[in-house]
């Protein structure tokens, strides 16, 4: 009886290889498959570990093997692999480029490609700038002296840019747009990962475990070369959580008194802003802002400090960091300038603060912000598939 053999024809996608190189994985070709990266990785599963096989897939242009691969997201870019690579192939940077391309692949809009390409940066910012200008130009508010003052003669941003309908409607639509893009993208990604797979276990338990891992940053703490990233990421994560609570709290202040008949007290100030600094909501907001500034500063410092070993990061990485910096700095300045009653600077700073927030929210499914959703999905899938 003749011995049966199995053959697989590999057709390299050279354009995909070029895209990886252009997206921050320019060191890809230096890899010679020594497997040092897999040996030193502290977060890879024992069975079919990464990132060696992902480097092989990338070199061969095996796109389907990568964009539907949960391991690309189980990698936390600790950069241990990059630091110990004897050829300087920087596997962490290569997988970072593949994650960016995965986001582009499953995005339902062209914004994903635009968010990763610096030549479109002005276009992306032009959208919110023109949008907010359309609210204030017809009212003549480019002349700051024409903006109504508060009862005490102070600056009131809600008179410059009304919370309803301008702020509420604009950011609600931006949020719904982002959520819709996330749902479509994640649904396509899950479908690609699960094709031909037999999933097992409780989905609820897998989600709970993934959330606990995220809340504790357990996997980040396994990193050695960039171990400080755990603290920096935790600060940023909990700062965002605090600001999300603050936003919900502010909505309750603005509309809760109308729907539920609530009245302001000496401590809780239901009604229109601005709110005093001693209000608990304001305290949480300011504490979260300072935490975010500290966290994102540490993120940038760690990247700069570890760049010789771990790589300097791509445009995609640094755009997200800079946008967070811009949000927190313009937010803090907006409050300080309002309290100091310096309208000539306060209103432009507040205007740009709104622009940066819109940028973060509307483009979240296409930016580094999407990592939080795609990585969580991959972690849940890995447990469902018995990968962890």
TIRONU-971504 format. One record per residue: residue number from 0; residue in three letters; x, y, z of N, C-alpha, C in turn. Coordinates in steps of 0.2 Angstrom, whole numbers, always signed. Layout:
<atoms>
resi,resn,n_c1,n_c2,n_c3,ca_c1,ca_c2,ca_c3,c_c1,c_c2,c_c3
NUM,Ala,X,Y,Z,X,Y,Z,X,Y,Z
...
</atoms>
This chain:
<atoms>
resi,resn,n_c1,n_c2,n_c3,ca_c1,ca_c2,ca_c3,c_c1,c_c2,c_c3
0,Unk,+4,-6,+0,+0,+0,+0,+4,+6,+0
1,Unk,+3,+10,-4,+7,+16,-5,+6,+21,+1
2,Unk,+12,+24,+3,+11,+28,+9,+8,+35,+7
3,Unk,+3,+37,+11,+0,+43,+9,+4,+49,+12
4,Unk,+4,+54,+8,+8,+61,+10,+3,+66,+10
5,Unk,+4,+71,+14,+0,+77,+14,+4,+83,+12
6,Unk,+2,+87,+8,+5,+93,+5,+1,+99,+6
7,Unk,+4,+104,+8,+1,+110,+9,+5,+116,+5
8,Unk,+1,+119,+0,+4,+124,-4,+3,+130,-1
9,Unk,+9,+134,+0,+9,+140,+4,+10,+145,-2
10,Unk,+6,+150,-2,+6,+156,-7,+7,+162,-3
11,Unk,+14,+164,-2,+15,+170,+1,+12,+176,-1
12,Unk,+9,+180,+3,+6,+187,+1,+11,+192,+3
13,Unk,+15,+194,-3,+20,+199,-2,+18,+205,+0
14,Unk,+12,+207,-2,+10,+214,+0,+8,+214,+7
15,Unk,+6,+209,+10,+5,+208,+17,+11,+209,+21
16,Unk,+17,+206,+18,+23,+206,+21,+26,+214,+21
17,Unk,+25,+217,+16,+27,+224,+15,+23,+228,+20
18,Unk,+16,+227,+21,+12,+231,+25,+14,+230,+32
19,Unk,+16,+224,+34,+19,+223,+41,+25,+227,+42
20,Unk,+30,+227,+37,+36,+231,+38,+34,+238,+38
21,Unk,+29,+241,+34,+28,+248,+34,+24,+250,+40
22,Unk,+21,+245,+44,+17,+247,+50,+21,+246,+56
23,Unk,+27,+246,+56,+31,+246,+62,+35,+239,+63
24,Unk,+34,+234,+58,+38,+228,+59,+44,+228,+54
25,Unk,+48,+233,+53,+53,+233,+48,+59,+229,+50
26,Unk,+59,+226,+56,+64,+221,+58,+62,+214,+56
27,Unk,+57,+213,+53,+54,+206,+52,+59,+201,+49
28,Unk,+62,+204,+44,+67,+199,+40,+73,+197,+43
29,Unk,+74,+200,+49,+80,+198,+53,+79,+192,+57
30,Unk,+73,+190,+57,+72,+183,+61,+75,+177,+58
31,Unk,+78,+173,+61,+81,+167,+58,+78,+161,+62
32,Unk,+72,+161,+65,+69,+156,+68,+73,+152,+74
33,Unk,+76,+156,+78,+80,+152,+83,+76,+150,+89
34,Unk,+70,+153,+90,+65,+152,+95,+67,+155,+102
35,Unk,+72,+159,+102,+74,+163,+108,+68,+166,+111
36,Unk,+64,+170,+106,+58,+174,+108,+53,+169,+112
37,Unk,+52,+164,+110,+47,+159,+113,+49,+157,+120
38,Unk,+56,+155,+120,+59,+153,+126,+58,+158,+132
39,Unk,+59,+164,+130,+60,+169,+136,+53,+172,+137
40,Unk,+48,+171,+133,+41,+174,+134,+38,+171,+140
41,Unk,+36,+175,+145,+33,+173,+151,+25,+172,+151
42,Unk,+22,+175,+146,+15,+175,+145,+12,+170,+140
43,Unk,+16,+166,+136,+14,+162,+131,+12,+155,+134
44,Unk,+6,+152,+131,+4,+145,+134,+10,+140,+132
45,Unk,+10,+135,+135,+15,+129,+134,+14,+126,+128
46,Unk,+7,+125,+126,+6,+122,+119,+6,+127,+114
47,Unk,+9,+125,+108,+10,+130,+103,+11,+137,+105
48,Unk,+17,+138,+108,+18,+145,+111,+20,+150,+105
49,Unk,+19,+156,+107,+21,+162,+103,+27,+165,+105
50,Unk,+31,+170,+102,+29,+172,+95,+33,+169,+89
51,Unk,+36,+164,+90,+40,+161,+85,+36,+159,+79
52,Unk,+30,+156,+80,+26,+154,+74,+23,+160,+71
53,Unk,+22,+165,+74,+19,+171,+71,+24,+175,+67
54,Unk,+31,+174,+69,+36,+177,+65,+37,+173,+59
55,Unk,+36,+167,+59,+36,+163,+53,+31,+164,+48
56,Unk,+25,+165,+51,+19,+166,+47,+20,+173,+44
57,Unk,+22,+178,+47,+23,+185,+45,+28,+185,+39
58,Unk,+34,+181,+40,+39,+181,+35,+36,+178,+28
59,Unk,+32,+173,+29,+29,+170,+23,+23,+173,+21
60,Unk,+21,+178,+24,+15,+182,+21,+9,+178,+22
61,Unk,+8,+174,+27,+2,+170,+29,-3,+174,+33
62,Unk,-6,+178,+29,-11,+183,+32,-16,+180,+36
63,Unk,-20,+175,+33,-25,+171,+36,-23,+168,+43
64,Unk,-17,+166,+44,-14,+163,+50,-13,+168,+55
65,Unk,-13,+174,+53,-11,+180,+58,-18,+184,+60
66,Unk,-22,+186,+55,-27,+190,+57,-33,+187,+61
67,Unk,-33,+180,+61,-38,+176,+64,-35,+173,+70
68,Unk,-29,+175,+72,-25,+172,+78,-25,+175,+84
69,Unk,-28,+172,+89,-29,+175,+96,-22,+176,+99
70,Unk,-17,+172,+98,-11,+173,+101,-8,+180,+99
71,Unk,-9,+183,+94,-7,+189,+92,-9,+194,+98
72,Unk,-15,+193,+101,-17,+198,+106,-16,+195,+113
73,Unk,-14,+189,+114,-12,+186,+120,-5,+189,+122
74,Unk,-1,+191,+117,+5,+194,+118,+3,+201,+121
75,Unk,+7,+203,+126,+6,+209,+129,+11,+214,+128
76,Unk,+16,+212,+123,+21,+216,+121,+26,+218,+127
77,Unk,+27,+213,+131,+32,+214,+137,+39,+216,+134
78,Unk,+40,+214,+128,+47,+215,+125,+52,+211,+127
79,Unk,+51,+206,+131,+56,+202,+133,+59,+198,+127
80,Unk,+55,+196,+123,+57,+193,+117,+62,+198,+112
81,Unk,+60,+204,+112,+64,+209,+108,+70,+210,+111
82,Unk,+71,+210,+118,+77,+212,+121,+82,+206,+121
83,Unk,+80,+200,+121,+84,+194,+120,+85,+191,+113
84,Unk,+82,+194,+108,+83,+192,+102,+90,+193,+99
85,Unk,+94,+188,+97,+101,+189,+95,+102,+192,+89
86,Unk,+96,+193,+85,+97,+196,+78,+93,+203,+78
87,Unk,+90,+205,+83,+87,+212,+83,+81,+212,+79
88,Unk,+77,+206,+79,+71,+205,+75,+65,+209,+78
89,Unk,+65,+210,+84,+60,+214,+88,+53,+210,+87
90,Unk,+52,+204,+89,+46,+201,+88,+40,+205,+91
91,Unk,+41,+208,+97,+36,+212,+100,+33,+218,+95
92,Unk,+38,+221,+92,+36,+226,+87,+32,+224,+81
93,Unk,+35,+218,+79,+31,+214,+73,+24,+213,+75
94,Unk,+23,+210,+81,+16,+208,+83,+12,+214,+84
95,Unk,+15,+219,+86,+12,+226,+87,+9,+228,+80
96,Unk,+13,+227,+75,+11,+229,+68,+5,+225,+66
97,Unk,+6,+219,+68,+0,+214,+65,-6,+215,+69
98,Unk,-6,+217,+75,-12,+219,+79,-15,+225,+75
99,Unk,-11,+230,+74,-14,+236,+70,-17,+234,+64
100,Unk,-14,+229,+60,-17,+227,+54,-23,+223,+55
101,Unk,-24,+219,+60,-30,+216,+62,-35,+220,+63
102,Unk,-34,+226,+67,-39,+231,+68,-42,+233,+61
103,Unk,-37,+235,+56,-39,+237,+50,-43,+232,+46
104,Unk,-41,+226,+47,-45,+220,+43,-52,+220,+45
105,Unk,-54,+220,+51,-60,+219,+53,-64,+226,+54
106,Unk,-61,+231,+53,-65,+238,+53,-70,+238,+48
107,Unk,-76,+241,+49,-81,+242,+44,-80,+248,+40
108,Unk,-76,+252,+42,-75,+259,+39,-67,+260,+37
109,Unk,-66,+265,+33,-59,+266,+31,-55,+270,+36
110,Unk,-58,+272,+42,-55,+276,+47,-49,+272,+50
111,Unk,-49,+265,+50,-44,+261,+53,-38,+262,+49
112,Unk,-38,+262,+43,-31,+263,+39,-29,+271,+40
113,Unk,-34,+275,+40,-32,+282,+41,-29,+284,+48
114,Unk,-31,+280,+53,-29,+281,+60,-22,+279,+61
115,Unk,-20,+274,+56,-13,+272,+57,-8,+275,+52
116,Unk,-10,+280,+48,-6,+283,+43,-6,+291,+44
117,Unk,+0,+293,+46,+1,+300,+47,-1,+305,+42
118,Unk,-2,+303,+36,-4,+308,+31,-11,+310,+32
119,Unk,-15,+306,+35,-22,+307,+36,-24,+311,+43
120,Unk,-18,+312,+47,-19,+315,+53,-23,+322,+53
121,Unk,-22,+326,+49,-25,+332,+48,-33,+331,+46
122,Unk,-34,+326,+42,-41,+325,+40,-45,+323,+46
123,Unk,-42,+318,+50,-45,+316,+56,-47,+321,+61
124,Unk,-42,+326,+62,-44,+331,+66,-48,+337,+63
125,Unk,-48,+337,+57,-52,+342,+54,-60,+341,+55
126,Unk,-62,+335,+55,-69,+333,+56,-72,+336,+63
127,Unk,-69,+334,+68,-71,+337,+75,-70,+345,+75
128,Unk,-65,+348,+72,-64,+355,+72,-69,+358,+68
129,Unk,-71,+356,+62,-76,+359,+58,-83,+358,+61
130,Unk,-84,+353,+64,-90,+351,+68,-91,+356,+73
131,Unk,-87,+357,+78,-88,+361,+83,-88,+369,+81
132,Unk,-84,+370,+76,-84,+377,+73,-91,+379,+71
133,Unk,-94,+374,+68,-101,+375,+65,-106,+377,+71
134,Unk,-105,+375,+77,-109,+377,+83,-108,+384,+85
135,Unk,-102,+386,+85,-100,+393,+88,-100,+399,+83
136,Unk,-98,+397,+77,-97,+403,+72,-104,+406,+71
137,Unk,-109,+403,+69,-115,+406,+68,-118,+411,+74
138,Unk,-115,+409,+80,-117,+413,+86,-112,+419,+87
139,Unk,-107,+419,+83,-102,+425,+83,-97,+424,+89
140,Unk,-97,+418,+92,-93,+416,+98,-85,+416,+96
141,Unk,-83,+417,+90,-76,+418,+89,-74,+424,+92
142,Unk,-78,+429,+93,-77,+435,+97,-79,+433,+105
143,Unk,-74,+432,+109,-75,+429,+115,-79,+434,+120
144,Unk,-79,+441,+118,-83,+445,+122,-90,+445,+121
145,Unk,-92,+441,+116,-99,+440,+114,-102,+434,+118
146,Unk,-98,+430,+121,-100,+424,+124,-104,+427,+131
147,Unk,-110,+424,+133,-113,+426,+139,-109,+424,+145
148,Unk,-109,+428,+150,-106,+426,+156,-110,+423,+161
149,Unk,-108,+420,+166,-112,+418,+172,-115,+423,+176
150,Unk,-119,+421,+181,-122,+426,+185,-117,+430,+189
151,Unk,-111,+427,+191,-106,+430,+195,-101,+434,+190
152,Unk,-102,+434,+183,-98,+437,+179,-92,+432,+177
153,Unk,-92,+426,+179,-86,+421,+177,-88,+418,+171
154,Unk,-83,+414,+168,-83,+410,+162,-87,+404,+164
155,Unk,-92,+402,+159,-96,+396,+159,-96,+393,+152
156,Unk,-92,+388,+152,-91,+384,+146,-98,+382,+143
157,Unk,-103,+381,+147,-109,+378,+144,-113,+384,+140
158,Unk,-111,+390,+141,-114,+395,+137,-110,+396,+131
159,Unk,-104,+394,+131,-100,+394,+125,-101,+389,+120
160,Unk,-102,+383,+123,-104,+377,+119,-109,+373,+123
161,Unk,-116,+374,+122,-121,+372,+126,-121,+364,+127
162,Unk,-122,+362,+133,-122,+355,+134,-127,+351,+130
163,Unk,-133,+354,+130,-138,+351,+126,-141,+356,+121
164,Unk,-141,+355,+114,-140,+348,+112,-133,+347,+109
165,Unk,-128,+352,+108,-122,+351,+105,-118,+346,+108
166,Unk,-116,+347,+114,-111,+342,+118,-114,+335,+118
167,Unk,-120,+335,+121,-123,+328,+122,-125,+324,+116
168,Unk,-128,+328,+111,-129,+324,+104,-123,+322,+101
169,Unk,-118,+327,+100,-112,+325,+97,-108,+319,+100
170,Unk,-107,+319,+106,-103,+314,+109,-108,+307,+110
171,Unk,-114,+308,+110,-118,+302,+110,-118,+299,+103
172,Unk,-118,+302,+98,-118,+300,+91,-111,+297,+90
173,Unk,-106,+300,+93,-99,+298,+92,-98,+291,+96
174,Unk,-101,+291,+102,-101,+284,+106,-104,+279,+102
175,Unk,-110,+280,+100,-114,+275,+96,-111,+272,+90
176,Unk,-107,+277,+86,-104,+275,+80,-98,+271,+82
177,Unk,-94,+272,+88,-89,+268,+90,-91,+261,+92
178,Unk,-96,+261,+96,-99,+255,+98,-101,+250,+93
179,Unk,-104,+253,+88,-107,+249,+82,-101,+246,+78
180,Unk,-95,+251,+77,-89,+248,+74,-86,+243,+78
181,Unk,-86,+243,+84,-83,+238,+89,-87,+232,+88
182,Unk,-93,+232,+88,-98,+226,+88,-96,+222,+81
183,Unk,-96,+226,+76,-96,+223,+69,-89,+220,+69
184,Unk,-84,+224,+71,-77,+221,+70,-75,+215,+75
185,Unk,-78,+215,+81,-77,+210,+86,-81,+203,+83
186,Unk,-87,+205,+81,-91,+199,+78,-87,+196,+72
187,Unk,-84,+199,+68,-80,+197,+62,-74,+193,+65
188,Unk,-71,+196,+70,-65,+193,+72,-66,+186,+76
189,Unk,-71,+186,+80,-73,+180,+84,-75,+175,+79
190,Unk,-79,+177,+73,-80,+172,+68,-74,+169,+65
191,Unk,-69,+173,+63,-63,+171,+60,-59,+166,+65
192,Unk,-59,+168,+71,-55,+164,+76,-58,+157,+77
193,Unk,-65,+157,+77,-69,+151,+79,-70,+146,+73
194,Unk,-68,+148,+67,-70,+144,+61,-67,+137,+62
195,Unk,-71,+132,+62,-68,+125,+62,-66,+123,+70
196,Unk,-67,+127,+74,-65,+126,+81,-71,+123,+85
197,Unk,-70,+119,+90,-75,+117,+95,-74,+120,+102
198,Unk,-78,+125,+103,-77,+129,+109,-80,+125,+115
199,Unk,-77,+126,+121,-80,+122,+127,-80,+127,+133
200,Unk,-83,+125,+138,-83,+128,+144,-88,+134,+144
201,Unk,-88,+137,+150,-93,+142,+151,-91,+149,+149
202,Unk,-95,+152,+144,-93,+159,+142,-93,+164,+147
203,Unk,-98,+163,+152,-98,+168,+157,-92,+168,+162
204,Unk,-90,+161,+163,-84,+161,+167,-78,+163,+164
205,Unk,-77,+162,+157,-72,+165,+153,-71,+172,+153
206,Unk,-77,+175,+153,-77,+183,+153,-75,+185,+160
207,Unk,-78,+182,+165,-76,+184,+172,-69,+184,+173
208,Unk,-66,+178,+171,-58,+177,+172,-54,+182,+168
209,Unk,-56,+184,+162,-53,+189,+158,-53,+196,+161
210,Unk,-59,+197,+164,-60,+204,+167,-56,+204,+173
211,Unk,-55,+199,+177,-51,+199,+183,-44,+200,+181
212,Unk,-42,+196,+176,-35,+197,+173,-33,+204,+172
213,Unk,-38,+208,+168,-37,+214,+166,-37,+219,+172
214,Unk,-42,+218,+177,-42,+223,+183,-36,+222,+187
215,Unk,-32,+216,+187,-26,+215,+191,-20,+216,+187
216,Unk,-21,+216,+180,-15,+216,+176,-10,+211,+177
217,Unk,-13,+205,+179,-9,+199,+181,-3,+197,+176
218,Unk,-5,+197,+169,+0,+196,+164,+5,+201,+163
219,Unk,+3,+207,+164,+8,+212,+163,+14,+212,+168
220,Unk,+12,+209,+174,+16,+208,+180,+22,+203,+179
221,Unk,+20,+199,+174,+25,+193,+172,+31,+196,+168
222,Unk,+30,+202,+165,+36,+205,+161,+42,+206,+165
223,Unk,+48,+206,+162,+54,+207,+166,+57,+213,+163
224,Unk,+58,+214,+156,+62,+219,+153,+58,+226,+154
225,Unk,+51,+226,+154,+47,+232,+154,+42,+231,+160
226,Unk,+45,+229,+166,+40,+227,+171,+37,+233,+174
227,Unk,+39,+239,+173,+36,+245,+175,+30,+247,+171
228,Unk,+29,+244,+166,+23,+245,+162,+16,+243,+165
229,Unk,+17,+238,+170,+11,+236,+174,+8,+242,+178
230,Unk,+12,+245,+181,+10,+251,+185,+7,+256,+181
231,Unk,+11,+258,+176,+9,+264,+171,+2,+262,+168
232,Unk,+1,+256,+166,-5,+254,+162,-11,+254,+167
233,Unk,-9,+251,+174,-15,+251,+179,-17,+258,+180
234,Unk,-13,+263,+181,-15,+270,+182,-19,+273,+177
235,Unk,-17,+271,+170,-21,+274,+165,-28,+270,+165
236,Unk,-28,+264,+166,-34,+260,+166,-39,+263,+171
237,Unk,-37,+263,+177,-41,+266,+182,-43,+273,+182
238,Unk,-38,+277,+179,-40,+284,+178,-46,+284,+173
239,Unk,-46,+280,+167,-51,+280,+162,-58,+278,+166
240,Unk,-57,+273,+170,-63,+271,+174,-66,+276,+178
241,Unk,-61,+280,+182,-64,+285,+186,-67,+291,+182
242,Unk,-64,+292,+176,-67,+297,+171,-74,+295,+168
243,Unk,-75,+289,+167,-81,+286,+165,-86,+287,+170
244,Unk,-84,+285,+176,-89,+286,+182,-91,+293,+183
245,Unk,-86,+298,+182,-87,+305,+182,-92,+307,+177
246,Unk,-91,+305,+171,-96,+307,+165,-103,+305,+167
247,Unk,-104,+298,+169,-111,+296,+171,-113,+300,+177
248,Unk,-109,+302,+182,-111,+306,+187,-113,+313,+185
249,Unk,-110,+316,+180,-111,+322,+178,-118,+322,+174
250,Unk,-120,+317,+171,-126,+316,+167,-132,+316,+172
251,Unk,-130,+312,+178,-135,+312,+183,-137,+319,+186
252,Unk,-131,+323,+187,-132,+330,+190,-136,+334,+185
253,Unk,-135,+333,+178,-138,+338,+174,-145,+336,+173
254,Unk,-147,+330,+173,-154,+328,+171,-157,+324,+176
255,Unk,-154,+322,+182,-157,+318,+187,-162,+322,+191
256,Unk,-160,+329,+192,-165,+333,+196,-172,+334,+192
257,Unk,-171,+333,+185,-177,+334,+181,-182,+328,+181
258,Unk,-178,+322,+180,-182,+316,+180,-184,+313,+186
259,Unk,-180,+314,+192,-182,+311,+198,-184,+317,+203
260,Unk,-184,+323,+201,-186,+328,+206,-180,+329,+212
261,Unk,-174,+328,+210,-169,+329,+215,-167,+336,+215
262,Unk,-165,+338,+221,-163,+345,+222,-156,+345,+225
263,Unk,-152,+351,+224,-145,+351,+226,-145,+352,+233
264,Unk,-139,+349,+236,-138,+350,+243,-131,+354,+244
265,Unk,-129,+354,+250,-123,+358,+251,-117,+354,+249
266,Unk,-118,+347,+247,-112,+343,+245,-113,+341,+238
267,Unk,-119,+339,+236,-121,+336,+229,-125,+342,+226
268,Unk,-122,+344,+220,-125,+349,+216,-128,+347,+210
269,Unk,-135,+345,+211,-139,+344,+205,-140,+350,+201
270,Unk,-140,+350,+194,-141,+356,+190,-136,+357,+186
271,Unk,-136,+363,+182,-131,+364,+177,-124,+366,+181
272,Unk,-119,+365,+176,-112,+366,+179,-111,+374,+178
273,Unk,-105,+377,+181,-100,+373,+184,-101,+371,+191
274,Unk,-98,+366,+194,-99,+363,+200,-93,+365,+205
275,Unk,-94,+366,+211,-88,+368,+216,-83,+363,+216
276,Unk,-77,+365,+218,-72,+360,+218,-72,+355,+224
277,Unk,-77,+356,+229,-77,+352,+234,-83,+347,+233
278,Unk,-86,+347,+227,-91,+342,+226,-88,+335,+225
279,Unk,-91,+330,+227,-88,+323,+227,-86,+321,+219
280,Unk,-91,+323,+215,-90,+322,+208,-84,+325,+205
281,Unk,-83,+332,+207,-78,+336,+205,-71,+333,+208
282,Unk,-71,+331,+214,-65,+328,+217,-63,+322,+213
283,Unk,-68,+317,+212,-66,+311,+208,-64,+313,+201
284,Unk,-67,+318,+198,-64,+320,+191,-57,+323,+191
285,Unk,-55,+327,+196,-49,+330,+196,-44,+324,+198
286,Unk,-46,+320,+203,-41,+314,+205,-40,+310,+199
287,Unk,-45,+308,+195,-44,+304,+189,-40,+307,+184
288,Unk,-40,+314,+183,-36,+318,+178,-29,+317,+180
289,Unk,-28,+318,+187,-21,+318,+189,-18,+311,+188
290,Unk,-22,+306,+190,-20,+299,+189,-18,+298,+182
291,Unk,-22,+300,+177,-21,+299,+170,-15,+302,+168
292,Unk,-14,+308,+170,-8,+312,+168,-1,+308,+171
293,Unk,-2,+306,+177,+4,+302,+180,+5,+296,+176
294,Unk,+0,+292,+174,+0,+286,+171,+3,+286,+164
295,Unk,+0,+291,+160,+2,+292,+153,+9,+294,+153
296,Unk,+11,+298,+158,+18,+301,+158,+23,+295,+159
297,Unk,+21,+290,+164,+25,+284,+165,+25,+280,+159
298,Unk,+20,+279,+155,+20,+276,+149,+25,+278,+144
299,Unk,+25,+285,+143,+29,+288,+138,+37,+287,+141
300,Unk,+38,+288,+147,+45,+288,+150,+47,+281,+149
301,Unk,+43,+276,+151,+45,+269,+150,+47,+267,+143
302,Unk,+43,+269,+138,+44,+268,+131,+51,+271,+129
303,Unk,+52,+277,+131,+59,+280,+130,+64,+277,+133
304,Unk,+64,+275,+139,+69,+272,+143,+71,+265,+140
305,Unk,+65,+261,+138,+67,+254,+136,+67,+254,+129
306,Unk,+67,+259,+125,+67,+259,+118,+74,+255,+115
307,Unk,+80,+256,+118,+85,+252,+115,+84,+245,+116
308,Unk,+81,+242,+121,+80,+235,+121,+73,+233,+118
309,Unk,+68,+237,+119,+61,+235,+117,+59,+238,+111
310,Unk,+62,+243,+108,+60,+246,+102,+56,+252,+104
311,Unk,+56,+257,+100,+53,+264,+101,+46,+265,+100
312,Unk,+43,+260,+97,+36,+260,+96,+34,+264,+89
313,Unk,+28,+263,+87,+27,+265,+80,+23,+272,+81
314,Unk,+21,+275,+75,+17,+280,+75,+10,+279,+78
315,Unk,+8,+273,+77,+1,+271,+79,+1,+271,+87
316,Unk,+7,+269,+90,+7,+269,+97,+8,+276,+100
317,Unk,+12,+280,+97,+13,+287,+100,+7,+291,+98
318,Unk,+3,+290,+93,-2,+295,+92,-7,+294,+98
319,Unk,-8,+288,+100,-13,+287,+106,-10,+290,+112
320,Unk,-4,+289,+113,-1,+292,+119,-1,+300,+119
321,Unk,+0,+303,+113,+0,+310,+113,-8,+313,+113
322,Unk,-12,+309,+111,-19,+311,+111,-21,+311,+119
323,Unk,-19,+306,+122,-21,+306,+130,-18,+312,+133
324,Unk,-11,+313,+132,-8,+319,+134,-12,+325,+133
325,Unk,-14,+326,+127,-18,+332,+125,-24,+333,+129
326,Unk,-28,+327,+130,-34,+327,+133,-33,+329,+140
327,Unk,-28,+326,+144,-28,+328,+151,-25,+335,+152
328,Unk,-20,+337,+148,-17,+344,+149,-22,+349,+147
329,Unk,-26,+348,+142,-31,+354,+140,-37,+353,+145
330,Unk,-38,+347,+148,-44,+347,+153,-42,+351,+159
331,Unk,-36,+349,+162,-33,+353,+168,-33,+360,+166
332,Unk,-30,+362,+161,-29,+369,+159,-36,+373,+159
333,Unk,-41,+369,+156,-48,+372,+155,-51,+374,+162
334,Unk,-50,+370,+167,-52,+371,+174,-48,+377,+177
335,Unk,-42,+377,+176,-37,+382,+179,-39,+389,+176
336,Unk,-39,+389,+170,-41,+395,+166,-48,+398,+168
337,Unk,-52,+393,+168,-59,+396,+170,-59,+399,+177
338,Unk,-56,+395,+182,-56,+398,+189,-52,+405,+189
339,Unk,-47,+405,+184,-43,+412,+184,-46,+417,+180
340,Unk,-52,+415,+176,-56,+419,+172,-52,+423,+167
341,Unk,-48,+419,+163,-44,+421,+158,-47,+419,+151
342,Unk,-52,+422,+149,-56,+420,+144,-53,+419,+137
343,Unk,-48,+424,+136,-44,+424,+129,-40,+417,+128
344,Unk,-39,+414,+133,-35,+407,+133,-40,+402,+134
345,Unk,-44,+403,+139,-48,+397,+142,-53,+394,+136
346,Unk,-56,+399,+132,-61,+396,+127,-57,+392,+122
347,Unk,-52,+394,+119,-48,+390,+114,-46,+384,+117
348,Unk,-43,+384,+123,-41,+377,+126,-47,+373,+127
349,Unk,-52,+375,+129,-58,+371,+130,-61,+368,+124
350,Unk,-60,+372,+118,-62,+370,+112,-58,+364,+110
351,Unk,-51,+365,+110,-47,+359,+108,-48,+353,+113
352,Unk,-50,+354,+119,-51,+349,+124,-57,+344,+121
353,Unk,-62,+348,+118,-68,+344,+115,-66,+340,+109
354,Unk,-61,+344,+105,-59,+341,+99,-55,+334,+101
355,Unk,-51,+334,+105,-47,+328,+107,-51,+323,+110
356,Unk,-56,+325,+114,-60,+320,+117,-64,+316,+111
357,Unk,-67,+320,+107,-70,+317,+101,-66,+313,+97
358,Unk,-60,+315,+96,-55,+311,+92,-54,+304,+96
359,Unk,-53,+304,+102,-52,+298,+106,-58,+293,+106
360,Unk,-64,+296,+107,-71,+292,+107,-72,+289,+100
361,Unk,-73,+294,+95,-75,+292,+88,-71,+287,+85
362,Unk,-64,+288,+86,-59,+284,+82,-56,+278,+87
363,Unk,-60,+277,+92,-57,+272,+97,-57,+265,+94
364,Unk,-62,+263,+89,-61,+256,+86,-56,+256,+81
365,Unk,-52,+261,+80,-47,+261,+75,-40,+263,+77
366,Unk,-40,+265,+84,-34,+267,+86,-31,+262,+91
367,Unk,-26,+264,+95,-23,+259,+100,-28,+258,+106
368,Unk,-33,+262,+106,-38,+261,+111,-42,+254,+110
369,Unk,-42,+252,+104,-46,+246,+102,-42,+240,+105
370,Unk,-36,+240,+107,-33,+235,+110,-36,+232,+116
371,Unk,-39,+236,+120,-43,+234,+126,-49,+229,+124
372,Unk,-52,+231,+118,-58,+227,+117,-55,+220,+113
373,Unk,-51,+221,+108,-48,+215,+105,-44,+210,+109
374,Unk,-40,+213,+113,-37,+208,+118,-41,+205,+123
375,Unk,-46,+208,+125,-51,+205,+130,-55,+199,+126
376,Unk,-57,+201,+120,-60,+196,+116,-55,+190,+115
377,Unk,-49,+191,+113,-44,+185,+112,-43,+181,+119
378,Unk,-43,+185,+124,-42,+181,+131,-48,+177,+132
379,Unk,-54,+179,+131,-60,+175,+132,-60,+169,+127
380,Unk,-59,+171,+121,-59,+165,+116,-53,+160,+118
381,Unk,-48,+162,+120,-42,+157,+122,-45,+152,+127
382,Unk,-48,+155,+132,-51,+151,+137,-56,+146,+135
383,Unk,-61,+149,+130,-66,+145,+127,-63,+139,+123
384,Unk,-57,+140,+120,-54,+135,+116,-49,+131,+119
385,Unk,-48,+132,+126,-44,+128,+130,-37,+130,+129
386,Unk,-36,+136,+127,-29,+139,+125,-25,+141,+131
387,Unk,-29,+143,+137,-26,+145,+143,-28,+140,+148
</atoms>
